[in-house]
């Protein structure tokens, strides 16, 4: 197709290609069918090739959307020799995904990392230009891999350009990439293009063609070939129908055997010419030779090259089956199934397409194909196979079972609309009790009950009990966990919580099972706090052995205010979940880790962890987890004294939480808002903001989190002259503290009692508070030291105050809590001890992402090991380190440790100061 009117787009692509040595990147070209996407990509490929880049191409094919990684195979095949250089897990994952090795189901992210690493290694020798044509027709697994790669090309000499139809859904199209939107040609440019293709048209026909094409380049180039048939076209038909008419008009004049061959080729999920000829022979009842396709080549419908058949435009592949008789399509699928009888998965798909009624044999074959697709990480292919198998099922119970299994897979991959569609289809037949339970539970489990009626919590608890009574305890546990999560994200009420716990108590599951511990913590964080904490401490020795157990225990620890244990369990869970490629769960655990580290004051750890949590939550489409992680980032920014950034992040988090009433998001955002107000000296606002977390009528009220900010609230009240109001609040919380040994609540109440006590008692209370075991809670110790020093100075005990104020300053400096460190400095100056202002910490010069990489490098990890942890190529890690070194004033990774560990040493010194 000619590129009339596309000069600006070509220039843009040429500039992208020309800068590849300095910066890689990705771009998506969008537009309606026939608008010139393929022609633009072809021109870009020519420019890239002429500039010395190696061009690798993937072409999405509608018929290949079922088998997982079919598109990825096209990309990897030309560079497959490099797979041997990959690390063992990456090599195994990639070989398993491509069906080259019989391995356990590879995780999608690990396949993505292996692909990125392989491409990066190839690009060392020669920059790469990757073309993904018709990305909307790529199988989901391949699209996910390309989306993964596209997000991480900044530092690689690789350019990825993809094309997709406007309005189409594709993981690649959902990545936030620069885009080029191709519009229809103007009337003048369309006329120039038509005249170049068909210069001898009469004025009347030319006018008609321009009107019908309406600026679509493909229509302008293809419609003249069927000019004799144009009189019958309906001018109100949509463009795609007009193009299909043009294609079928050209096909109608071809010999019967050629049309049959084209139909077989269009339905085949492979470009193999040998397969097309064999299956065509099966339809015609005789062997055929390559020359049957010559008329289609002459008509410029297809191209043959190296044993591969390619349609000149994907629309031809869609138009041919649409124009064929249904019986012809069934016959072609049967012939393809016979041709592919030794390839189980492909046989099953074509046999299913060839079956008009039911067939239990074919349905069972599709089920096996679904199992194999899952082993290769092809969740979408497995869902499609199971749904098709259900259509072929003779028995209603098998139909329902297959649909509900597909629905469970769709739930695990976050496809809410598909889950509801599959469940509705399953409910058209009579379901067993177990099947009814799944059909009831699945649609309600998205977003952990946010936006649902709170009555769903007891309903799910009863459902779990019913399922357990029927013998499926594991399914009952999954349902009960869903109910418990609703106690975190919403507030179902005390009766629903009691019911949830009663069901959990009756299940035949040991009390020390991490899931039971977590359910108890979510259902009754205060009433069962002592039992939960005992269970957590007993299980702490096994942290790191089971990532799934650790992620349950980390969540349970947060609920009972044991942030030191939460940080430990979450840090133990992260490596296992990362290795398994379970990015959805990883995003949740990273958020727990960041949340806990902030409460402990470990900002150097929290900063990069929260940034990764936001990224992972965004990539896995977990809107409320992303909002919660952003609220944690806001809290970090407030503690670091970056109030403008904190306010921006609070607003972003609240945009997520307010409309849906996601209580943890709103509570954490409100805590960050209070810290901002406090840091800016607006103490009345700070008290009002923090008080909202304790009001059951406020959407920022969260049953467990309300007990986590007692120190902040009390300090804001004292500074705003509202000590009496604070005493009333603390008295209410004292009754709560009597029911639970929650470390966070106990520490908060101890601080509140001290600063609200009569003047004559404060010396003794401050001393006792500082004597308490605050190992692992440096922020709280620093807060006590600061408060004690401030109080002593106000009592004109200046010399005594300096000791505590210095300790507080050093603690906050080590933790990166700059706002409070500056308060301690100001108090010291008032106390007559001038000192230098805090110099910029090495960590302040780095972005959260850079800080994470620097910390891993300082720990001795190689670039490859860092890349595997963070799902980056080692070349990208190298590029980041090259930016980090000058920021920190170092010349090698060996120098990173001393720079970053200096702050940690300061932190340790502050911990060792058990008494001022």
SULQUI-V538174 format. One record per backbone hydrogen bond with DSSP energy under -1.0 kcal/mol. CO is the residue of the C=O (numbers start at 1). NH is the residue of the N-H. E is the energy in kcal/mol with one decimal. If there is no record, write none. Layout:
CO/NH/E + CO/NH/E
//
This chain:
3/6/-1.6 + 6/10/-2.2 + 7/11/-2.3 + 8/12/-2.1 + 9/13/-2.2 + 10/14/-2.5 + 11/15/-2.2 + 12/16/-2.0 + 13/17/-2.5 + 14/18/-2.7 + 15/19/-1.3 + 17/20/-1.6 + 19/22/-1.0 + 19/23/-2.2 + 25/160/-2.3 + 27/162/-2.5 + 28/180/-2.4 + 29/164/-2.4 + 30/182/-2.9 + 31/166/-1.2 + 32/35/-1.7 + 34/218/-2.9 + 36/40/-2.2 + 37/41/-2.4 + 38/42/-2.2 + 39/43/-2.2 + 40/44/-2.5 + 41/45/-2.4 + 42/46/-1.9 + 43/47/-2.2 + 44/48/-2.7 + 45/49/-2.8 + 46/50/-2.4 + 47/51/-1.5 + 48/53/-2.5 + 49/52/-1.4 + 54/129/-3.2 + 56/131/-2.8 + 58/133/-3.0 + 61/64/-1.7 + 62/65/-1.3 + 67/70/-1.2 + 69/73/-1.8 + 71/75/-1.3 + 72/76/-2.6 + 73/77/-2.3 + 76/79/-1.5 + 77/80/-1.3 + 79/82/-1.7 + 80/83/-1.9 + 82/85/-1.4 + 83/86/-1.7 + 87/91/-3.3 + 88/92/-2.8 + 89/93/-2.4 + 90/94/-2.5 + 91/95/-2.7 + 92/96/-2.6 + 93/97/-2.4 + 94/98/-1.8 + 95/100/-3.0 + 96/99/-1.2 + 101/103/-1.3 + 107/111/-2.2 + 108/112/-2.7 + 109/113/-2.7 + 110/114/-2.4 + 111/115/-2.5 + 112/116/-2.7 + 113/117/-2.7 + 114/118/-2.6 + 115/119/-2.6 + 116/120/-2.7 + 117/121/-2.4 + 118/122/-2.0 + 119/123/-2.5 + 122/126/-1.3 + 127/54/-3.1 + 128/159/-2.2 + 129/56/-2.4 + 130/161/-2.9 + 131/58/-3.2 + 132/163/-2.5 + 133/60/-3.5 + 134/137/-2.0 + 135/138/-1.5 + 139/143/-2.3 + 140/144/-2.5 + 141/145/-1.9 + 142/146/-2.6 + 143/147/-2.7 + 144/148/-2.4 + 145/149/-2.6 + 146/150/-3.0 + 147/151/-1.7 + 149/152/-1.8 + 153/156/-1.4 + 154/24/-1.2 + 156/158/-2.2 + 157/128/-1.8 + 158/25/-2.1 + 159/130/-3.4 + 160/27/-2.3 + 161/132/-2.4 + 162/29/-3.7 + 163/135/-3.5 + 164/31/-1.2 + 165/168/-2.0 + 170/174/-1.5 + 175/177/-2.4 + 178/28/-2.1 + 180/30/-2.7 + 186/190/-2.9 + 187/191/-2.1 + 188/192/-2.0 + 189/193/-2.3 + 190/194/-2.7 + 191/195/-2.5 + 192/196/-1.7 + 193/197/-1.6 + 194/198/-3.2 + 198/201/-1.0 + 202/206/-2.9 + 203/207/-2.3 + 204/208/-2.1 + 205/209/-2.9 + 206/210/-2.4 + 207/211/-2.0 + 208/212/-2.6 + 209/213/-2.9 + 210/214/-1.9 + 213/216/-1.7 + 215/185/-2.6 + 216/220/-2.2 + 217/221/-1.9 + 218/222/-2.4 + 219/223/-2.6 + 222/225/-1.3 + 223/226/-1.8 + 224/227/-1.5 + 226/229/-2.3 + 227/230/-1.1 + 229/232/-1.2 + 230/233/-1.9 + 234/237/-1.7 + 238/242/-1.7 + 239/243/-2.4 + 240/244/-2.3 + 241/245/-2.3 + 242/246/-2.0 + 243/247/-2.5 + 244/248/-2.8 + 245/249/-2.2 + 246/250/-1.4 + 247/251/-1.8 + 248/252/-2.2 + 251/254/-2.2 + 255/259/-2.4 + 256/260/-2.5 + 257/261/-2.2 + 258/262/-2.5 + 259/263/-2.4 + 260/264/-2.4 + 261/265/-2.6 + 262/266/-2.6 + 263/267/-1.8 + 264/268/-1.6 + 271/309/-3.0 + 272/276/-1.6 + 273/277/-2.6 + 274/278/-2.2 + 275/279/-2.6 + 276/280/-2.5 + 277/281/-2.3 + 278/282/-1.6 + 279/283/-1.9 + 280/284/-2.5 + 281/285/-1.5 + 281/286/-1.4 + 289/292/-1.7 + 290/293/-2.0 + 291/294/-1.1 + 293/297/-1.8 + 294/298/-2.8 + 295/299/-1.7 + 296/301/-2.7 + 297/300/-1.7 + 301/312/-2.4 + 303/310/-2.8 + 305/308/-1.4 + 307/273/-2.3 + 308/305/-2.2 + 310/303/-2.5 + 313/316/-1.8 + 314/318/-1.3 + 315/319/-2.7 + 316/320/-2.1 + 318/322/-1.4 + 319/323/-1.7 + 325/329/-1.9 + 326/330/-2.3 + 327/331/-2.2 + 328/332/-2.2 + 329/333/-2.4 + 330/334/-2.4 + 331/335/-2.2 + 332/336/-2.2 + 333/337/-2.6 + 334/338/-2.3 + 335/339/-2.2 + 336/340/-2.0 + 338/341/-1.2 + 340/343/-2.2 + 343/347/-3.0 + 344/348/-2.3 + 345/349/-2.1 + 346/350/-2.3 + 347/351/-2.9 + 348/352/-2.3 + 349/353/-2.1 + 350/354/-1.4 + 352/355/-1.3 + 359/363/-2.5 + 360/364/-2.5 + 361/365/-1.9 + 362/366/-2.2 + 363/367/-1.9 + 364/368/-2.0 + 365/369/-2.0 + 366/370/-2.4 + 367/371/-2.1 + 368/372/-2.3 + 369/373/-2.4 + 370/374/-2.3 + 371/375/-1.8 + 372/376/-1.1 + 373/378/-3.5 + 374/377/-1.7 + 377/379/-1.4 + 378/382/-2.1 + 379/383/-2.4 + 380/384/-2.5 + 381/385/-2.4 + 382/386/-2.4 + 383/387/-2.6 + 384/388/-2.3 + 385/389/-2.4 + 386/390/-2.2 + 387/391/-1.6 + 388/392/-1.3 + 390/393/-1.2 + 392/359/-2.4 + 395/399/-2.2 + 396/400/-2.5 + 397/401/-2.3 + 398/402/-2.4 + 399/403/-2.2 + 400/404/-2.7 + 401/405/-2.0 + 402/406/-2.1 + 403/407/-2.2 + 404/408/-2.2 + 405/409/-1.9 + 406/410/-2.4 + 407/411/-2.4 + 408/412/-2.3 + 409/413/-1.4 + 410/415/-2.7 + 411/414/-1.6 + 414/416/-1.1 + 415/419/-2.2 + 416/420/-2.4 + 417/421/-2.2 + 418/422/-2.8 + 419/423/-2.7 + 420/424/-2.3 + 421/425/-1.9 + 422/426/-2.2 + 423/427/-2.2 + 425/428/-1.2 + 426/429/-1.6 + 432/436/-2.8 + 433/437/-1.9 + 434/438/-2.0 + 435/439/-2.6 + 436/440/-1.8 + 437/441/-2.6 + 438/442/-2.5 + 442/445/-1.9 + 445/448/-1.3 + 446/449/-1.3 + 447/450/-2.3 + 449/452/-2.2 + 453/456/-2.0 + 454/457/-1.4 + 455/459/-1.7 + 456/460/-2.5 + 457/461/-2.0 + 458/462/-2.6 + 459/463/-2.2 + 460/464/-2.7 + 461/465/-2.1 + 462/466/-2.4 + 463/467/-2.5 + 464/468/-2.4 + 465/469/-2.1 + 466/470/-1.2 + 467/472/-1.8 + 468/471/-1.8 + 471/473/-1.1 + 472/476/-1.8 + 473/477/-2.4 + 474/478/-2.0 + 475/479/-2.3 + 476/480/-2.6 + 477/481/-2.4 + 478/482/-1.6 + 479/483/-1.8 + 480/484/-2.3 + 481/485/-2.3 + 484/487/-1.4 + 485/488/-1.3 + 485/489/-2.1 + 486/490/-1.8 + 489/663/-1.6 + 493/497/-1.9 + 494/498/-2.4 + 495/499/-2.3 + 496/500/-2.4 + 497/501/-2.2 + 498/502/-2.3 + 499/503/-2.3 + 500/504/-2.1 + 501/505/-2.5 + 502/506/-1.3 + 507/509/-2.6 + 510/513/-1.8 + 513/517/-2.4 + 514/518/-2.3 + 515/519/-2.6 + 516/520/-2.4 + 517/521/-1.9 + 518/522/-2.4 + 519/523/-2.5 + 520/524/-2.7 + 524/528/-2.0 + 526/529/-1.1 + 528/532/-2.7 + 529/533/-2.8 + 530/534/-2.1 + 531/535/-2.4 + 532/536/-2.7 + 533/537/-2.6 + 534/538/-2.0 + 535/539/-1.8 + 539/542/-1.3 + 540/543/-1.7 + 542/545/-2.0 + 546/550/-2.6 + 547/551/-2.1 + 548/552/-1.6 + 549/553/-2.2 + 550/554/-2.5 + 551/555/-1.5 + 552/556/-2.2 + 553/557/-2.3 + 554/558/-1.7 + 555/559/-1.8 + 556/560/-1.4 + 557/562/-2.5 + 558/561/-1.6 + 561/563/-1.3 + 561/744/-1.1 + 562/566/-2.5 + 563/567/-2.5 + 564/568/-1.5 + 565/569/-3.1 + 566/570/-2.5 + 567/571/-2.0 + 568/572/-1.6 + 569/573/-2.0 + 570/574/-2.0 + 573/577/-2.2 + 574/578/-2.6 + 575/579/-2.5 + 576/580/-2.0 + 577/582/-2.0 + 581/583/-1.8 + 582/586/-2.4 + 583/587/-2.3 + 584/588/-1.2 + 585/589/-2.5 + 586/590/-2.8 + 587/591/-1.7 + 588/592/-2.0 + 589/593/-2.7 + 590/594/-2.8 + 591/595/-2.7 + 592/596/-2.5 + 593/597/-2.6 + 594/598/-2.2 + 595/599/-1.7 + 596/600/-1.8 + 597/601/-1.2 + 597/602/-2.5 + 600/779/-1.9 + 601/603/-1.9 + 602/606/-2.4 + 603/607/-2.8 + 605/609/-1.5 + 606/610/-3.0 + 607/611/-1.6 + 608/612/-2.1 + 609/613/-2.3 + 610/614/-2.2 + 611/615/-1.9 + 612/616/-3.0 + 613/617/-2.6 + 614/618/-2.3 + 615/619/-2.5 + 616/620/-1.9 + 617/622/-2.8 + 618/621/-1.2 + 622/626/-2.4 + 623/627/-2.0 + 624/628/-2.2 + 625/629/-2.7 + 626/630/-2.1 + 627/631/-1.9 + 628/632/-1.9 + 629/633/-2.2 + 630/634/-2.1 + 631/635/-1.9 + 632/636/-2.3 + 633/637/-2.6 + 634/638/-2.3 + 635/639/-2.2 + 636/640/-1.9 + 637/642/-2.5 + 638/641/-1.0 + 639/819/-1.6 + 641/643/-1.4 + 642/646/-2.2 + 643/647/-2.4 + 644/648/-2.0 + 645/649/-2.3 + 646/650/-2.4 + 647/651/-2.1 + 648/652/-2.0 + 649/653/-2.5 + 650/654/-2.7 + 651/655/-1.9 + 652/656/-1.0 + 653/657/-2.3 + 654/658/-3.0 + 657/661/-1.5 + 657/662/-1.9 + 661/663/-1.3 + 662/666/-1.9 + 663/667/-3.0 + 664/668/-2.2 + 665/669/-2.3 + 666/670/-2.3 + 667/671/-2.1 + 668/672/-2.2 + 669/673/-2.4 + 670/674/-2.3 + 671/675/-2.0 + 672/676/-2.1 + 673/677/-2.3 + 674/678/-2.4 + 675/679/-2.6 + 676/680/-1.9 + 677/682/-2.7 + 678/681/-1.7 + 681/683/-1.3 + 682/686/-2.3 + 683/687/-2.4 + 684/688/-2.3 + 685/689/-3.0 + 686/690/-2.6 + 687/691/-2.3 + 688/692/-1.1 + 690/693/-1.1 + 691/694/-1.8 + 692/695/-1.4 + 695/698/-2.4 + 698/701/-2.0 + 702/706/-2.2 + 704/707/-1.6 + 705/708/-2.3 + 709/713/-2.2 + 710/714/-2.6 + 711/715/-2.4 + 712/716/-2.3 + 713/717/-2.1 + 714/718/-2.5 + 715/719/-2.3 + 716/720/-1.4 + 717/722/-3.3 + 718/721/-1.2 + 722/726/-1.9 + 723/727/-2.5 + 724/728/-1.9 + 725/729/-1.9 + 726/730/-2.9 + 727/731/-2.6 + 728/732/-1.7 + 729/733/-2.1 + 730/734/-2.1 + 731/735/-1.0 + 733/737/-2.8 + 734/738/-1.6 + 736/739/-1.3 + 742/746/-2.8 + 743/747/-2.7 + 744/748/-2.3 + 745/749/-2.8 + 746/750/-2.1 + 747/751/-2.1 + 748/752/-2.4 + 749/753/-2.9 + 750/754/-1.6 + 751/755/-2.5 + 752/756/-1.8 + 758/761/-1.7 + 759/762/-1.1 + 761/765/-2.1 + 762/766/-3.2 + 763/767/-2.2 + 764/768/-2.3 + 765/769/-2.5 + 766/770/-2.3 + 767/771/-1.3 + 768/772/-1.0 + 774/777/-2.8 + 777/781/-1.7 + 778/782/-2.7 + 779/783/-2.2 + 780/784/-2.0 + 781/785/-2.4 + 782/786/-2.4 + 783/787/-2.6 + 784/788/-2.8 + 785/789/-2.5 + 786/790/-2.7 + 787/791/-2.4 + 788/792/-2.6 + 789/793/-2.2 + 790/794/-2.1 + 791/795/-1.3 + 792/797/-2.8 + 793/796/-2.0 + 797/801/-2.0 + 798/802/-1.6 + 801/805/-2.5 + 802/806/-2.9 + 803/807/-1.9 + 804/808/-2.5 + 805/809/-2.7 + 806/810/-2.8 + 807/811/-2.3 + 808/812/-2.8 + 809/813/-2.6 + 810/814/-2.2 + 811/815/-2.0 + 812/816/-1.3 + 812/817/-1.9 + 816/818/-1.7 + 817/821/-2.0 + 818/822/-2.4 + 819/823/-1.2 + 820/824/-2.1 + 821/825/-2.1 + 822/826/-2.5 + 823/827/-2.2 + 824/828/-2.2 + 825/829/-2.4 + 826/830/-2.0 + 827/831/-1.9 + 828/833/-2.9 + 829/832/-1.6 + 841/844/-1.2 + 843/846/-1.2 + 847/851/-2.9 + 848/852/-2.1 + 849/853/-1.8 + 850/854/-2.9 + 851/855/-2.5 + 852/856/-1.9 + 853/857/-2.6 + 854/858/-2.6 + 855/859/-1.4 + 856/861/-1.9 + 857/860/-1.6 + 862/866/-2.6 + 863/867/-2.6 + 864/868/-2.3 + 865/869/-1.7 + 866/870/-2.3 + 867/871/-1.0 + 867/872/-2.4 + 873/877/-1.9 + 874/878/-2.2 + 875/879/-2.2 + 876/880/-2.4 + 877/881/-2.5 + 878/882/-2.0 + 879/883/-1.0 + 880/884/-2.0 + 881/885/-2.5 + 884/888/-1.9 + 885/889/-1.1 + 885/890/-2.3 + 892/895/-1.4 + 893/896/-1.2 + 895/899/-1.3 + 896/900/-2.6 + 897/901/-3.0 + 898/902/-1.1 + 901/905/-2.6 + 902/906/-1.8 + 903/907/-2.2 + 904/908/-2.6 + 905/909/-2.4 + 906/910/-1.9 + 907/911/-1.7 + 908/912/-1.8 + 912/914/-2.2
//
